[in-house]
Amino acid sequence: MQQHEAVELGEDKAAKFKSRVGLILFGVYSFIYAGFVFINTWSPETMGIKVAFGLNLAVFYGFFLIILAIVMGIIYNHYCTKMENKLNGEEEENKE
């Protein structure tokens, strides 16, 4: 049987940047989600209004939240990978 070799992880130099980006995106998403909860709490009849493509606001807003989460995940991955590559590239240049 073949043994699995673990990857050796070093220091994450982009951790501070990744935390900041993650918290910003979390804050934006939480604010938009809070709007959904606010509408449902204070004016539930508003959620029955047809807004687009024959969908009511509740369904449209729900799909929007799902798509927004996916897009934010892609944005997070893009910027964090870019920063990791930049910092690791600097590390490689210093070794040579």
N, C-alpha and C positions, 0 to 999 in steps of 0.2 A: 504494500500500500504506500502511496506517495504522501509525504508529509507536506503540509502547507506551511510556507515560510511567511512570517508576519512582516509587514512593511515597517521599516524603521522610520518613525516620525520625528522630525526635528522641531525646532522652535517655530511657532506660527507667528511670523512677523506682521502679518496682516490682520491679526485677531482684533486689534483695537478698531481698525477701519471696518471690518466685517460686523462687529458689534454695533457700531454707530449706524451703518447702513441698515442693518436689521431692525434696530429700534425705530429709525425714521419710518421705514416701510410699515412696521407694525403700528406705529402711531397713526399714519395715514389710513391704513385699513380699519383700524379701530374706530376712527372718527366717522368713516363712511358707514361702517356697520352700525354704529350708534344711531345714525340717521334712520336706518332700517328699523331698529328697535323702537326709536322714538315715534316714528309714524305708526307702527303697529300698536304701541301703547296708548297714544293720545288721539289718534284718528284712524282706527282700523278700517272704517268705510272707505278711506282714501285708497287703500290697497286694492280695492275692487275696480278702480278706474282703469279703463283700457288706455294704454299708452302707445304701444307700437306692435305691429305685426299681429294684432288681435289678442295680444297678451295683456293681462292686467298688471298693475304696478308691482304686486307682490311677486309674481313669477318673473317679470322683467328684472326687477331689483335683485332677486335671488340669483338669476343667471349672471347678472352683472357682477355680483360679489364673487361668484365662482371663477369667472373669467379674469376678474381683477386679481384674485389670489394667484392664478397661474402666471399672469403677466408680471406681477411683482416678483414671483419666484425666478422668472427668467431674468428680470432686471437685476435682482440680487446676485444671481449666479454670474452674470456678465461682468458686473463691476468688481465683484470679489475676486473672480478669476483673473481679471485684468490687473488688480492690485497685487495679487500673489505672484503673478508672472513678473511684474515690475520689480518687486522686492527680491524674488529669487534670482532674477537676472542680474541685479546689483551684487548679490552674494556670489554668483558665479564669476563675475568680472573681477571681484576682489580676490578670488582664489588663484586667478591666473597671474 
